């Protein structure tokens, strides 16, 4: 039994690569890393990796995390000039004694590990920033300027893994870190139970430690769908104006059941399994 689930329309293409890796008998951790690399390297994906929206100073800063079936995890925050931050996060997990590296330290580590320093700005990135700067209007978080890619997978051995990567909110405050690199907020994996990942308004996901909370609900006996819906419902009781803040989760349990839920219409997730192949599905809204 192999399954891949990921967030947003760009997750559909990422799933194709992840599925090929799982089909070859490789591990879920390899699948989520290489799958997410697809989105990170695609300049047309404007919220992840190369070519994404800059912050309000015109700089692209990236966050990512990854977690394997043994509870190992790695993350990078405020990383600049590296196209594939999730792969740097995996190196932090496997080749350092730390969980998270940030900023200049993360960049130095990446270069020491053989990653190439490159300019991440595309013409789209530059033009978008120039337009935003001239208008001097803070855009609300919507479907087009926050969509992290989160990916969860289970491999033929029944082991789970997950990863997240993002450029954060478009035109965010310089130095802002979102939920994606925070283990327990944007991502959590417990190989005995299940995994979850978040996307949307990261501050809300951090305040509620959403991914960890979902996995704990699965531990208590809920299905992934029930767990996602419960945490979204709980969040709506605790966060003022939550209806204005898009928050979404995907989840996967050890038995291969999936779940997805959010606060606003329009959230699609990509699901690849043996029964139905790869497809985009609109998530339930609470």
C-alpha positions in Angstrom: 0.0 0.0 0.0 1.5 3.3 -1.1 -0.3 6.7 -0.8 0.8 10.3 -1.4 -1.3 13.3 -0.4 -0.2 16.9 -0.9 -1.7 20.4 -0.7 -2.9 22.5 -3.6 -2.9 22.2 -7.4 0.9 22.2 -7.6 0.8 19.1 -5.4 -0.6 17.2 -8.3 2.6 17.3 -10.3 4.7 16.8 -7.2 2.7 13.7 -6.5 3.7 12.2 -9.8 7.4 12.3 -8.9 6.7 11.0 -5.3 4.6 8.1 -6.7 7.4 7.0 -9.0 9.8 6.8 -6.1 7.3 4.8 -4.0 6.5 2.5 -6.9 10.2 1.7 -7.2 10.2 0.4 -3.6 12.0 3.4 -2.1 11.1 5.0 1.2 8.4 7.6 2.0 11.1 10.1 3.1 12.7 10.0 -0.3 9.3 10.4 -2.0 8.3 13.5 0.0 11.6 15.2 -0.4 11.8 14.7 -4.2 8.1 15.4 -4.7 8.4 18.7 -3.0 11.6 19.5 -4.9 9.3 19.6 -8.0 7.3 22.5 -6.6 10.4 24.3 -5.3 12.1 24.2 -8.7 9.1 25.4 -10.7 9.2 29.1 -11.3 5.4 29.1 -12.1 4.7 28.1 -8.5 4.8 31.5 -6.9 4.7 30.5 -3.2 7.4 27.9 -3.0 11.1 28.0 -3.7 12.5 29.5 -6.9 10.5 32.4 -8.3 8.1 32.9 -5.3 6.8 36.2 -4.0 9.4 38.2 -2.1 9.0 39.8 1.3 8.3 43.6 1.7 12.1 44.3 1.3 12.2 42.5 -2.1 14.0 39.4 -0.7 13.0 35.8 -1.0 13.3 33.9 2.2 12.3 30.2 2.4 11.2 27.8 5.2 11.0 24.0 5.1 10.8 20.9 7.3 10.9 17.2 6.9 10.2 14.3 9.3 10.7 10.5 8.9 9.2 7.4 10.3 11.7 7.2 13.2 10.8 10.6 14.6 13.8 12.3 13.1 13.2 15.8 11.8 15.0 18.7 10.3 14.1 22.3 9.4 15.4 25.5 7.9 14.0 29.0 8.3 14.8 32.3 6.7 17.0 30.5 4.1 18.1 32.6 1.1 19.6 31.7 -2.3 19.0 28.0 -2.2 16.3 26.6 -4.5 15.5 23.4 -2.6 15.2 24.2 1.1 13.4 20.9 1.9 16.6 19.0 0.8 18.7 21.3 3.1 16.2 20.4 5.9 16.8 16.7 5.3 20.6 17.3 5.5 20.0 19.1 8.9 18.1 16.0 10.0 20.6 13.5 8.8 24.0 15.2 8.9 23.8 17.5 11.9 23.0 17.2 15.6 20.3 19.8 15.3 16.7 20.0 14.2 16.6 23.6 12.9 19.0 26.0 11.3 18.2 29.6 10.3 19.3 32.5 8.2 23.0 32.8 7.5 23.8 29.7 9.5 21.4 27.6 7.4 22.9 29.1 4.2 26.5 28.3 5.3 25.5 24.8 6.2 23.8 24.3 2.8 26.9 25.5 0.9 29.1 23.2 3.0 26.7 20.3 2.1 27.2 21.0 -1.6 24.1 23.1 -2.4 24.6 25.9 -5.0 23.9 29.5 -4.1 21.6 31.0 -6.7 19.4 34.1 -7.2 15.8 33.1 -6.5 14.2 36.1 -8.0 12.5 35.8 -11.4 11.0 38.5 -13.5 7.6 37.7 -12.0 9.0 38.0 -8.5 10.6 41.4 -9.2 7.6 42.7 -11.1 5.2 41.6 -8.3 7.3 43.3 -5.7 7.6 46.5 -7.7 3.8 46.6 -8.2 3.2 46.0 -4.5 5.7 48.6 -3.5 4.2 51.3 -5.7 0.7 50.5 -4.4 1.7 50.2 -0.8 -1.2 48.0 0.0 -1.0 45.0 2.3 -2.8 42.2 0.4 -4.9 39.9 2.5 -3.9 36.2 2.7 -5.8 34.4 0.0 -5.6 31.4 -2.3 -2.8 32.8 -4.3 -0.2 34.2 -1.9 0.3 31.7 0.9 0.0 28.2 -0.5 2.7 26.1 1.1 3.2 22.7 -0.3 2.8 20.0 2.4 3.2 16.3 1.4 2.6 13.1 3.4 3.3 9.6 2.2 3.2 6.0 3.2 5.5 3.5 1.5 5.3 -0.2 0.7 6.7 -1.0 4.1 3.9 0.9 5.8 6.2 3.7 7.0 5.2 7.3 7.0 7.0 10.5 6.3 6.1 14.2 5.6 7.6 17.4 4.5 6.7 21.1 3.9 8.2 23.9 1.9 7.2 27.6 1.5 8.2 31.1 0.6 5.8 32.3 3.2 3.2 35.0 2.7 3.7 37.4 -0.2 5.3 40.7 0.9 5.6 39.5 4.5 7.5 41.4 7.1 11.2 40.9 6.6 12.3 38.2 9.0 8.9 36.6 9.4 8.8 32.8 9.9 5.7 30.8 9.3 4.4 27.5 10.5 5.9 25.3 7.8 9.3 24.7 9.5 7.8 24.3 12.9 7.5 20.7 13.9 4.1 20.1 15.4 2.6 23.2 13.7 3.1 22.9 10.0 4.1 19.2 10.1 4.0 16.2 12.4 4.6 12.5 11.8 4.2 9.7 14.3 4.8 6.4 12.5 2.7 4.4 14.9 -0.3 6.7 14.4 -0.4 9.1 11.4 0.8 12.4 9.9 -0.6 15.8 9.3 0.5 19.0 7.5 -1.0 22.5 7.4 -1.2 25.3 4.9 -2.7 28.8 5.0 -2.4 31.5 7.7 0.7 30.2 9.5 0.2 32.4 12.6 -3.0 30.6 13.3 -1.5 27.1 12.7 1.4 28.0 15.1 -0.9 29.3 17.8 -2.9 26.0 17.7 -0.1 23.5 17.0 -2.5 22.1 14.4 -0.6 19.2 12.9 0.4 17.7 16.2 -3.2 18.2 17.5 -4.6 16.3 14.5 -2.2 13.4 15.0 -3.1 13.2 18.7 -6.8 13.1 17.7 -6.1 10.2 15.4 -4.2 8.5 18.3 -7.4 8.9 20.4 -9.4 7.0 17.7 -10.7 9.5 15.2 -10.3 9.0 11.5 -8.0 11.5 9.7 -11.1 13.3 8.3 -12.7 13.5 11.7 -9.5 14.7 13.3 -9.0 17.5 10.7 -12.6 18.6 11.1 -12.3 18.6 14.9 -9.2 20.7 14.9 -10.6 23.2 12.4 -13.8 23.5 14.5 -11.7 24.0 17.7 -9.6 26.6 16.0 -12.7 28.5 15.0 -13.7 28.8 18.6 -10.3 30.1 19.8 -9.2 32.5 17.0 -11.0 35.8 16.5 -11.9 36.5 12.9 -10.9 33.0 11.8 -13.4 33.2 8.9 -11.1 35.8 7.3 -8.0 33.6 7.7 -7.6 30.5 5.4 -6.4 27.5 7.4 -6.2 24.0 5.9 -4.9 20.6 6.9 -4.3 17.2 5.3 -3.8 14.0 7.2 -2.9 10.4 6.7 -3.1 7.5 9.2 -1.2 4.2 9.4 -4.0 2.3 7.7 -3.9 4.6 4.7 -7.0 6.6 5.4 -6.8 10.3 4.5 -8.4 13.5 5.6 -8.5 17.1 4.6 -10.4 20.2 5.8 -10.3 23.9 5.9 -12.0 27.2 6.9 -12.7 28.6 3.4 -13.8 27.3 0.1 -11.3 26.6 -2.7 -8.8 24.4 -1.0 -7.7 21.5 -3.3 -5.4 18.6 -2.3 -3.8 16.0 -4.6 -4.2 12.3 -3.7 -2.4 9.5 -5.4 -3.2 5.9 -4.6 -3.5 2.5 -6.2 -7.3 2.6 -6.6 -7.7 6.0 -8.4 -4.3 7.2 -9.5 -3.6 10.9 -9.1 -6.4 13.3 -8.7 -7.3 16.7 -7.3 -10.0 16.9 -4.7 -11.7 19.9 -3.1 -11.6 19.6 0.7 -14.5 19.8 3.1 -15.1 23.2 4.7 -16.1 23.7 8.4 
